Amino acid sequence: MARMKKNKIFKGKVVWITGASSGIGEALVHEFAERGAIVLASSRNLTQLELVKNACADNSQMVHCIPFDLSNTSGIDKIVMEQIDKFGKIDYLLNIGGISQRARIDETPLWLDRKIFEINYFGTIALTKAVLPYMIKQKSGHILATSSISGRFGFPLRSAYSASKQALHGFFETLYLENKKYNIRSSVIIPGRVRTAISFHALDGEGKEHGKLDKGQANGIFPEKAAGIIIRGIINNKREILVGKSELFLLYIRRYLPSLFFRIADKIKST
């Protein structure tokens, strides 16, 4: 009965997901397609997007591949207009795509800070700004951004990543306050450790891939479980959706016992 209720909520809704070619984004494509949503799946890798679509099997007809690169959003207004012309609306926008980092501040050149911000922050808000006017016109919608627990505090080897994710909180809290009168909801997803390839693709001080799965990442929850938590957060209209296990307690320790947090963080291995 619970699954039938969820299907009714999302059936026929148009759901746009970035970062859809792997990890949490891929798991969300499967979840929404299964619940009867029309899913627009985006990443820069069209081949991988098509594999995700085909893996949806009987629900693959619900998935539409919309490739674009978050680091180059110059044509994003045109892409959004094309989807509106085709589907008539966007009900949910899930900004899942992003990139992480594994480099000390003194090892990270400024161009790399800019690159990480271009993807994590400017890419996310560019798509959001392009979709928002249509949601205002239809007087409904829900826009989500993906932060991180290190989007709530600093963490070694994550300076630009942490800063770019923290910036999203300010933007999306403002988005909510400005647009709730139009019945537009806004949420920030805050993952802890999820078993994805994000650490593998994280950038080192030279802008090259880290190339390994961090131990903490390997011990995280599966993307499918993360997707289920996110969907429940959407249904319950949570403005912050916490995704993970015991590592999430660091958020509360940082807020209420900052001195203890810094002692703990100093001892945690940064990979």
N, C-alpha and C positions, 0 to 999 in steps of 0.2 A: 504493500500500500504506500509506503514512504517513497519508493521509486516512482510509482504512478503519479504521485503528487508533484514530485520534482519535474517529471516529464511535462506536466501541464504548465508549469511555471515557464519553462524555456522553449516549449514547442512553437515553432514558427518565428522565434526571435532571431534577429541577426546579431551574431557575436563575432567580433573581430579580435584575433589573438596574434600578437607579435611574438617572436621567439618560438614559433610553432614547430620548428623542424626537429626539436629535441627537448629532453628534460621535462620541466613542468609545463611548458607551452604545448609540447606534443601530447602529454597526458590530458591536458585540458581540451584539446581538439577532440580526443576520443570521448571524453565525458560529455561534452556539449552535443556532439553529433548523436550520441546514444540517447540523449534526452530530447531529440527532435529539433534542435536549433540549426539554423543555417550558419555555418562556420566559415569565416574568412580567415584563412591561415597564412600568416606572413613570416618571412625571414628572407635573407639574401640568397638562400640556397634552394632554387626551384626543384632540383632533382630530389633533395631530401624531403621537401614539402610534398612532392607527389608520392613518395614512399609512405609518408604519414597518412596521406589521403587514402591510398590503396589499402593500408593496414586497417582502416576503419570498416573494411569488408562491406556488409550489407548497408552500412550507414555512409559509405564513401560519397554517395550522390549529394550528401548534405555539406560536403567540404569543398571549398573553392580556394585554389592557391593564388595568392596575391604577393608575388615576390617584390621586395624592395630592401634597400640597405639603410639601416638607421643612422649610419654615419654620413649619408648623403640624402637629405630630404628635400632637395630643391624642387622635385616634381610631386611632392606629396599632396598638394591641393588638387591636382589633376587626378591622381589615383583615388582620392577620397570621393571626388565628384563622380568618377566612373562607377564606384560601388553604390553610391546613392541612386544614380540613374538606373542601375541594374536591379538593386534590391529595394529601393525606396526609403530605406531607413537604416540606422545603426542603433541597436538597442543596448549593446554592451561593448565596451572597448577595454580589452585587457592588455596593458602594456607589460609584457613579460620579458621581451628581449633585452639583453644587456651584456656587459663584459666585465670581468673582474681583473685583479692586479696582484702581482707578487713581487714587489720591489720596495726597497727603502726609499724614503723621501730624497736622500742625497744621491740615490742612483736613478731617480726618475726625472728625465729632462722635461721641460715645460711643454714641449710639443706632445708628449705622451699624456700628461695631465689633460691637455685640451682634447686629445683623441678620446680618452675615456669619458670625459664630460660630453663630448659630441654624441656619443652613442647612448650613454645612460641617462643623461639629462635632456640635452637639446633634441635628440631623436624622439624621445618620449613626449616632450611637450609640443614638438612640431606636429606629430600625428594628433595629439589631443586638441590642439588649437584648430586643426583642420576639420576635425569631427564635431567639435563643440557647437558651432553655429547651427548645424543641422539638428542637433539634440535640443537646442534652445527653441528652434522653430517647431519641432514636434512635441515640445514640452515634456520630454521624458528621456531617460537614459541613465546609464551607470558607467562611469569611467574608473578604471583601476590602474594603479602603478605598482611596480614591484620594487621595493626597497630591499632591506636586509637588516639583520640585527646590528650589523656594523654601520647601518644607516642611522642608528641611534647612539652610537659611540665610536670613538676612534679605535683602531686595531692595527697592530704591526703589519707592515707590507701592504697595507690597503689604503694609503692616504687619499689618492684620487678617487678610488672606488667608494670609500666611505663618504668623502665629501660630496660626490655626485649623487649618492643615494640620500644623504641628509638634505640636499637641496630639493629633492622631490617632495619631501614632507611639507616644506613651506609652500611650494607651488600648489600641491593638491589639497591642502587644508584651505588655502585661499580659494581654489576652484569650488570647493564645497560651499563655502560661505557666500560666494558671489552668485551661485547658480541654484541653490536649493529652492529659490522662489519659482524656478522653471521646472521643478520636479526632477532635477538632475542630481543623482547621487555620486559620491566620490569615495573611494576606498584606497588604502595603501596596504599592500601585501608585504608582510615582514617575515621572510623565511630565515630559519636558522640553517641547520645542516640538512641538505637534501641531496640524495645520491644522484647527482647529475654530472655532466662533464664540464661544469663551469670552472673548476680549478685547472683542468687540463688546458682549456683555452685562455686562461688568465694571462695577462701580458707581463713580461719581466721588464727590467730597466731598459732593454734595447728594443722593446716593442715586439719581442718574439713570444711565442706561446710557452707557457710554463711547462706543458708537456707531461704532466703527471697528475694522478688523482690523489688529492690530499687525504691523509688518514681520517681526518674529521669528516670530510665529504663522504668517504667510503662507508662510514658508520652512520650516515644520516638516514632519514626516512626515504622511502621510495617515492618517485614523482607521482605515482598514481594516488598514494595516500595524500600527498600535498595537494593535488588537484581536488580531491574530495573535500579537504578542509576549506579550500578557497571557495568552492561552490556553496558549501554550507554558510560561509561568511557572507557571500553575495545574497543568498536567500534571507539571511538574518539581518541584512543591511548593516554589517559592521564596518565602521570607518577605518579600523585597523584589524587586519587578519593575520594572526600569529601562526606560523607554520614551522613545526619542528618538535623537538623533544626537550630534554632537561636544559639544553643550552639557552632556552628562552628565559630561564630564571635570571640570566645576566641582565636582561632589560630592567627587571625590578630591583636588582641589586644596584645597578648603575643609578637608578632614579632615587632610591631611598637610602642607600648606603654607599655613596660614591667612593669613600676611602677604601672600603672593602673591595669594591669593584677593581680599583687600580692595583690592589695587591694580588687579586686573582688573575687579572689580565696580564700582569707582569710575569706570571708563572705559566700561562697557557702557551703551548707551542703555536706559532703563527701559521702553520700549514696543516 
